[in-house]
């Protein structure tokens, strides 16, 4: 079987339900860029879910050094203060074999055997009775629930469900980060809420924007940029690639 040039990634369906069960596993939902990593002999390609090439040398080298002839990994790329992290949660192809027909448990078993080194990171399973509560408490975007017996489907599937944290406060934009990879406009909005006399940093919002909205937001935010953060309380403010704005949006 020839090595594929492209694989349509499996996507999760948004749900408002909250549940657990032995037939489901739960993973953290990362706020980054969906990325497929292709290794075919010495050739390595990194492609976003929109099939845009990504230039991330450290990640390409780590994928190239995997002790397999060919492989396709699926995951999410995020950027910390200094370096990227590729959070790998699935495997689509391994050593000349299309493994999409295997169950998720079987694919995870194959993935477990691969020696992943930074910036490759294996996505851990969450074992809390209510993993979505941990996600919201720790400021994550949410969790993904996946059927253990699910095959890898090239579509948005009801066998993978995303449970997103819903903000109860009215959030106001106080800044934004620069885009990375093939993204345009901005990376994420830096938002907060008012608590008496304080403007408290609440976290980042980086999904749910199309290209037009990203560019429109960037133009509006550039017009109200200020030199220092408007937030008076909160932890986790980014230090790199951050811009600050008057809290008017």
C-alpha positions in Angstrom: 0.0 0.0 0.0 1.5 3.4 -1.0 2.3 5.9 1.7 -0.5 8.6 1.6 0.1 12.2 0.7 -2.7 13.3 3.0 -5.2 12.0 5.6 -8.4 13.8 6.4 -8.3 14.2 10.2 -11.0 12.9 12.5 -12.9 15.7 14.2 -14.9 15.7 17.4 -18.5 16.8 17.7 -19.5 19.4 20.3 -21.8 18.2 23.0 -23.5 19.8 26.0 -23.9 16.4 27.7 -21.7 15.5 30.7 -21.2 11.7 31.2 -18.6 9.0 31.8 -18.6 5.3 31.2 -16.2 2.3 30.8 -16.6 2.5 27.0 -15.2 6.1 26.9 -11.8 7.6 27.5 -11.2 11.3 28.3 -8.3 13.6 27.2 -7.5 17.2 27.7 -8.5 19.5 24.8 -5.5 21.6 23.9 -5.8 25.1 22.6 -3.4 24.9 19.7 -3.2 24.0 16.0 -4.3 20.5 14.8 -1.3 18.9 13.2 -0.6 15.7 11.3 3.1 14.6 11.2 4.1 12.4 8.2 7.4 10.5 8.2 8.2 8.5 5.0 11.8 7.3 5.3 14.0 10.4 5.6 11.2 12.7 4.4 9.1 14.5 7.1 6.1 16.8 6.5 4.1 18.7 9.1 0.6 19.7 7.9 -2.2 21.5 9.6 -5.8 20.3 9.3 -6.2 22.7 6.4 -3.2 21.0 4.7 -0.9 23.9 5.2 2.8 23.1 5.7 4.2 24.0 9.1 7.9 24.9 9.5 8.8 23.6 13.0 12.4 22.3 12.8 12.6 20.8 16.3 9.5 18.8 15.8 10.5 17.7 12.3 13.8 16.4 13.7 12.0 14.5 16.6 9.7 12.8 14.1 12.6 12.0 11.8 14.4 10.3 14.6 11.5 7.9 15.4 12.7 4.3 14.9 10.1 3.4 12.3 10.2 3.3 8.5 7.1 5.4 8.1 4.4 6.8 10.4 1.6 9.3 10.5 0.8 10.9 13.9 -2.1 13.1 14.8 -2.0 15.7 17.6 -2.1 19.3 18.6 0.8 21.7 18.5 1.1 24.4 21.2 3.8 26.9 22.0 5.1 27.6 25.4 7.4 30.5 26.3 10.4 29.0 24.6 9.6 26.0 22.5 6.7 24.1 20.8 5.1 20.9 22.2 3.4 18.4 20.0 0.7 16.6 22.0 0.2 13.3 20.2 -3.1 11.5 20.7 -3.5 9.2 17.8 -1.6 7.2 15.1 -3.0 6.7 11.6 -0.2 4.8 9.8 2.7 2.6 11.0 5.4 0.8 9.0 3.5 0.4 5.7 0.1 -0.3 7.3 -3.0 1.8 7.5 -4.2 1.4 11.1 -7.4 3.5 10.9 -9.5 0.4 10.9 -8.2 -0.6 14.4 -10.1 0.5 17.5 -8.8 3.5 19.5 -7.5 1.2 22.2 -5.5 -0.8 19.7 -4.1 2.4 18.1 -3.2 3.8 21.5 -1.4 0.5 22.2 0.7 1.0 19.0 1.4 4.6 20.0 2.5 3.6 23.4 5.3 1.5 22.0 6.8 4.5 20.2 9.6 6.3 22.1 8.4 9.9 22.1 11.0 12.6 23.0 10.4 16.4 23.3 8.8 18.2 21.7 6.7 15.0 21.1 4.4 14.4 24.1 2.0 11.6 24.6 -1.5 12.8 25.6 -2.4 11.3 29.0 -5.8 9.9 29.9 -7.8 11.6 32.5 -9.0 9.4 35.3 -11.2 11.8 37.3 -14.9 11.0 37.8 -15.8 14.3 36.3 -12.9 15.3 34.0 -14.7 18.4 32.6 -14.7 19.9 36.1 -10.9 19.6 36.3 -10.6 21.1 32.9 -12.5 24.2 33.9 -10.8 24.5 37.2 -7.4 24.5 35.6 -8.3 26.9 32.8 -8.2 24.3 30.0 -10.4 24.7 26.9 -12.2 21.5 27.8 -12.0 17.7 27.4 -12.5 15.2 24.5 -14.5 12.1 25.2 -13.6 9.2 22.8 -15.2 5.8 22.4 -12.6 3.1 23.1 -13.9 1.0 20.1 -13.9 3.9 17.6 -12.1 3.5 14.3 -10.3 6.6 12.9 -13.0 8.2 10.7 -12.1 10.9 8.2 -15.0 13.2 9.3 -16.6 14.9 12.2 -17.7 11.9 14.3 -20.2 11.4 17.2 -17.7 8.8 18.5 -15.4 11.7 19.6 -17.2 14.4 21.6 -15.8 17.7 22.9 -17.0 19.1 26.2 -15.9 22.8 26.3 -15.7 24.9 29.4 -18.3 27.6 29.4 -17.5 31.0 30.9 -20.0 32.3 33.4 -18.6 35.8 33.5 -18.8 38.4 30.8 -15.3 38.4 29.4 -13.5 41.4 28.1 -10.4 41.4 25.8 -7.3 42.8 27.3 -4.7 41.7 24.7 -3.8 39.0 22.2 -0.9 36.9 21.0 0.7 36.8 17.6 -0.3 34.0 15.2 1.9 30.9 14.8 2.4 28.5 11.9 -0.1 29.1 9.1 -2.6 31.0 11.3 -3.3 34.7 10.4 -4.4 37.8 12.3 -3.8 36.6 15.9 -3.1 33.5 17.9 -5.4 33.9 20.9 -7.4 36.6 22.7 -6.3 37.3 26.2 -9.4 37.9 28.2 -10.5 38.9 31.7 -13.4 40.0 33.9 -14.0 42.7 36.4 -14.0 41.9 40.1 -14.7 45.1 42.0 -11.8 47.4 41.1 -9.7 44.7 39.6 -9.5 43.5 36.0 -8.7 39.8 36.5 -6.9 37.7 33.8 -9.1 34.7 33.0 -7.2 33.0 30.2 -7.0 32.6 26.4 -9.5 32.1 23.7 -8.0 30.7 20.5 -10.6 28.7 18.7 -13.9 29.4 16.9 -12.5 32.1 14.5 -12.5 32.0 10.8 -9.9 33.9 8.7 -12.1 36.9 8.1 -12.9 37.3 11.8 -9.2 36.9 12.8 -8.1 39.6 10.4 -11.0 41.9 11.5 -10.2 41.4 15.2 -6.5 42.1 14.6 -7.3 45.4 12.9 -9.7 46.5 15.7 -7.2 45.5 18.4 -4.3 47.2 16.7 -6.2 50.4 17.0 -6.5 50.2 20.8 -3.1 48.7 21.6 -1.4 50.0 24.7 2.2 49.4 26.0 1.4 47.5 29.3 -1.1 44.8 30.4 -4.4 46.2 31.6 -4.9 43.2 33.9 -4.4 44.0 37.6 -4.8 40.4 38.9 -4.3 36.9 37.7 -1.5 34.5 36.8 -0.3 32.9 33.6 0.0 36.1 31.4 2.1 35.2 28.4 5.5 36.9 28.2 6.3 36.4 24.6 4.5 37.5 21.4 1.8 39.3 23.5 0.1 42.6 22.8 -2.0 44.6 25.2 -5.2 46.6 24.5 -7.6 48.8 26.3 -10.4 46.6 27.6 -13.1 47.9 25.3 -14.1 44.7 23.4 
